[in-house]
Amino acid sequence: MPENLPSHPLLHFPRRRCRSLRLIYEGLNLDIRFEGAAVSYGARQALQPLTLQLAENRIGVIGLNGSGKTTFARLINGLAKPTAGRVLVNGRDTADERGALGDVGFIFQQPQNQIILPIVKDDIAFGLKSRGVPKSEIEAKVEAVLTRFGAAHLGSRRAHELSGGELQIAALASVLVTGPDILILDEPTNQLDLKNRALVQRLVEGLPENAIVITHDLELIAGFGRVLVFHEGALAADAPAAEAIARYREIAG
């Protein structure tokens, strides 16, 4: 664990406790439907027509670089729009209804790029202000989300001073403070050392929110009940982790 990061129960739940915690939160909405959804950029097909439904609490997404997995994920929260078909999140079309986007939080591959303001607590508060949360409530919400991750000490820190693991915590806090039911994490362990990688893995395991994890870190999603494998813009496998990982290894050669 990074230096000066205090102990916190969420960061040390055993796996059985993490599973129990997720069961408590089964009521969180997760109903994602791809109905012939595709994405083209001119003659290039970034994602071939895809029809499937997602309802699991943990979903992994793997594939070679350029396979379409990030395009797939960005369709879920409206960062990308389908050029054919549609994507529904909890019954709402992501291309038409902004309300659907409030259900989905997205942590980018480089979390420092989504932290806009220099001081961590100000950045976390920014999302609440943009949603019209009363000023009287913002400070308490910011404090609560930092406390949830055992990171109250990070609130007054500057983002550029944080370690890789601390940046992931700050990014998680800035997204989860707005209350999304679904969280998409794009390569959350990318370029982290072993200590920070272990920290992030514990965070992902302990999240009560539904999580869709895009990764090349196969160990991170090895326990997931459902993993999607993309290849050349198409869904190549949709299976439990062991089977999906085996298919990915076949593709990778």
N, C-alpha and C positions, 0 to 999 in steps of 0.2 A: 504494500500500500504506500502511496506517496508520503513523503515526510509531512508532518503537521496535519495530516488528515485524521481526525479523531475517529475513534471507534463508534459505530452506530449499528443498531440491531439489523437494519435493512441490508447492510453490507455483509452480514455474517449469518444469514439464515441458512441452515442446512437445506439440501435439495428437497427433502420431504416437506419442510416448512414452507418453502417457496411454492410447492404444488398446492399445499393447503390454502395459502394466501390467494393464489389465483382462483381457487374454487369459490372463495368468498365473493370474488368480483365477477362471477360468471354472468351477472346481470348487465355488465357493460356491453354496449351494442357492438356487434361485429357481423354485418351482413353486406358483403362486397360481391357484386355481380358484374362480370364482364359479359356483354351480350354482343358477340361479333366485333369486339373492339379491336381496332387496328390503327397504326400510326405510320404515315408515309411522309417523306420529305422529298418531293419531286418523284424521281424514279426509284429512290431508295426506300425500301420497306424496313422501317426500324422495328416494327412489331407486326407480325402477321395476325390475321383475324383470330381472336381468342374468345372462347366462351367457357366460363367456369364460375363457380361460387366459392367464396371463402368465408368460413365461420369459426375457424379454430383460434384459440387464444394465442398460439405461437405458430408462426409460419416462417420458414426459411426460404430464401431465394438465392440460388447459386447459378453460376455459368461463367464461361470465359468472358474476357473483356469484349465489349461490343455485341454481346449476345442478345440484348434487349431487356435485361433484368431491371435496369434503372428506368428505362422508358415505361416499363410495366408499373413500377412503383409510383412514378410521377403521375401516372393516370389516376391513381387512387385519390390523390389530394388536389388534383386540378393543376399541378405545375405543368402538365402536358395535357393536350386535348386530343381525343380520338379523331382521326380523319374519316373513320367509318365506324359504325356501331356506337355503343355507349357503355359507360361505366356508372353503376349505381352504388352509392354508399348509404347504407341504412335507408334504402328506398328512394334516395334523392340523386338526381343526375348531376355528376360533378361538372359537366359542361354548362349547366344552366342555373344551378341553385348554389349560391354562395354559402348557404347554411350547411350544406353537406361538407364543405371544407373545414368547418369548425370542429367536425368530428375527428379529424385526422391531423396529427402532428408529424413533422418531418425533421429528422436530424441528419444534416448533410455529412458527406464524407470528410470534409474539413470543417469541424464545428466552429473553429475560430472565424470562419467566413460568415457565419450567421449571427455572431455576437456583434451587434451594431455599435453599442455605446461602450465607452472605455471602462466604466465601473460595473461590476457584475450585477449588483442589486438594481441599478438603474436600467440595465438591459432587460432584466427579468420583468421589471415594472412596465417597460415600454409596451409589451404585448397586451397587458391589462388596460393601459391607458387608451390604446388604439381601439379597444373593444368597448370603451365607455364605462369601465368599471369605476364606481365612485372613488374619489381620492382617499376617503376615509377607510376604505377596505383594502387598498392596494398594499400598504405597508405590511398588514397582517398576512396577506396572501403570499407576499414575497418571503417573509420570515418563515411561514409554514412550509413552503416548498423547499427552502434551503435546509430547514431542520429535518425534513423528511429524509434527505440524503446525508445527514450528518455533516452539513457543509455551511453552517451559519457563518463560520469564519471567512468564507470566500466572498461574502456579500460586499465587503468594502475593498476587495482586491481589484487590481486592473487585469483585464483579460489577457494582456500580453505577458503577464507575469506567471500565468498558470501553467502547470504541467499538462501533458496530454490527457491523463485521467481526469484532472480537475476541469479541463476544458469540456470534456464530455459531460461531467456533472453540471456545469454551468449551462450548457446547451440543453440538456434534459430539463433542468429547472425552468429555463426560459420558455420551453414548449409546454411542459406539463402544467405550469401555473395557470394556463388558460382552460384546462380541463378536457382535453381530447380523450375520446374513448379508445382511439387507435393510434399507435405510434409506429412510424416507419423509421428504421435506422439504417443508413447507408454506410456500410463498411465501418462499424463502430470501433473495431480494434485495429484499424489500419495505422501502421507506423507507430504502434505503441510498444514499449518495452514489456517484458513479462509481468512486471509488477502492476503496471497500469492496465495491461490487458486483463489480468485476473480481476482487478477492481471493476472494470467495465462488464466482464462476464457476470460477476455477482450482481451488479446493478440490473442487467438485462433479466437474469433469472428471477430477481425479486420484484420486478415491476408487476403490479396488479393489472395495469392496462394491457389490452391486446397489443401484441407486437409483431411486426413484419420486419424481418432482419435480412438485409442484402449483404452478402459477405463472401469472401474467399477463405475465411477462417472456418474450416469444416468442423473443427472441434466445438466451436461456438454453437452450432445448430445440430450437433450430433444427437441430442436428446429430444428434438422436436418431432411431433407426431406427423407433421406435414411439411414437405420441402418441395419447392418447384424448381425445376432445372430448365434454363433457357439456352437455346443454341441457334445461332443465325436467325434471330428474331422470332423463333417459334418455341412453343412449350415442348420440351423433349421428354420430360418426366414429371409426374405428380404423384408422390409416394411418401411413405415414412422415411425418416432421415437415412437409415442404412441403405435402403434400396436406391434412393435418389442420389446419394453420394457415390454409390457404385456406378450408376449410370453416368454421372459427371466425370468420373475417372476414366470411363470408357471413351467419352467424347474428347477428353483432354489428351488421351493417348499415353 
